[in-house]
């Protein structure tokens, strides 16, 4: 009788142990443990954030409409809403002046214009919709000296609320490439990039590429970004590839 009980107890223990193991297996299978961010993710984030912080330019954009149906001259004048002088845009401080303004039409083509702290002069055309772009970070040098006798009545034009657009600057990227090539280790320290790691940044505009040779045995992690570059008054969409190893 005692032998029978002992055998039954052994079987129960084995079954209980098997159920316990199955339970632990289910926990580890269905519940993923929390892991610290990998070095690859961290270093990619550092490179991306540094590229944006050091390579972007901020534009204010003011859409506006005009009605020039009653204008007889080949030009007209409107009073713009820009505030020349010290200005802050997206926590960046600088100076806004006539050299840092440009005007585009509804097709985002450059428009000949002149501007001062109050007035904007434009050529008369069939166009009814325009954009004023302005920045406090780079001279655009788009304004053309001119005068015009026709002041458009205030009820014949309307400015919309400004919006902000952040894009990469070709000029800033050129400077970054120079620093990358001349003082790579200094740039890593400036970016707080791990000194034991390396990085490259390449563009679909190859003249901006910042590259180092990647050792054959290195484990490489990469990230692709779809961004815009501002160059010579134009906005060009580019692919940016970050690599860290």
Secondary structure by P-SEA (a helix, b strand, c coil): caaaaaaaaaaaaaaaaaaaaaaaaaaaacccccccccaaaaaaaaaaaaaaaccbbbbbbbbbcccccccccccbbbbbcccccccccccbbbbbccccbbbbccccccccccccccbbbbccccccbbbbbbbcccccccccccccccccccccccccbbbbbbbbbaaaaaaaaaaaaccaaaaaaaaccccccccccccccccccccccccccccccbbbbbbbbbcccbbbbbbbbbbcc
